[in-house]
Structure formats: C-alpha cells, structure tokens
Amino acid sequence: MTDAIETFLKSEAFGVVGASEDRSKYGNKVLRCYLQNKKTAIPVNPKVASVEGIATVATVADLPDNVTSISVITPPAVTEKVVEAAIARGITNIWMQPGAESDTAIERCKAAGINVIADHSCVLVVLGYHEH
C-alpha cells in the first residue's frame, strides 16, 4: 500500500461522491466497500435522499467536519467541479476512481496540496470489496 493510500485511509469518515442507488454501479460498490470494512461513509448525491439506507448530502460542502477523504466516482468534467468544492471545503485527500480522473483535476489537487490518488488504483481492490 502506498503512503498516499495509507494517509487517505486515516480519515474518520469518507465521502463517496457519485454514490448511486444502483447496486451494479461503482458509486454504490465503493460505498458498500467502506461499510464492509467498518468505516463511516457518507454518500454525496443531490438527486436521492439515501443510498444503502444512509442519508445522502447534496454536495461536498455539506459533508460533516470529520470527513477529510473523499472517493470520487464521477465523469472527469464533474470531477473537476468536485475538486474545486473539496478545496473550498478543506478536504485533504481525494481518491479519483478509475474513469473519474482528469489531468486538470489532478493538477488542481497538487497545486492545493491535496493528497491525490489518481493512478488507476481502485479502493475496491485495496480494501478487498466482495459482493454479498
């Protein structure tokens, strides 16, 4: 495990940006992966009230203070907006899941001093996700 990933995983709670009600989508699997690993995870989705029985927040700005790490499962153009919101919110760790990466977003993270993981590594693999 890399230092960047170890630092990311030290958060008290994790935001899952792009959380989905659809269990076949990665936005749902990432949330369930945190839960399987006994971690607190807050789904971020402005369109639904809850995912997997957990109340959602509409935006990164609405995440509780104990969230310092977010997983991003969004299209690259959305990821760029998420990064701007995360910088404004004081998020210190961002993990862009494979497919969410954007060079612009990665550069913004680096410029803002954010610990960014965008090397095609997947939280599902690192934490050992399994379907039930």
Secondary structure, 3 states (H helix, E strand, C coil): CCHHHHHHCCCCEEEEECCCCCCCCHHHHHHHHHHHCCCEEEEECCCCCEECCEECECCHHHCCCCEEEEEECCCHHHHHHHHHHHHHHCCCEEEECCCCCCHHHHHHHHHCCCEEECCCCCHHHHCCCCCC
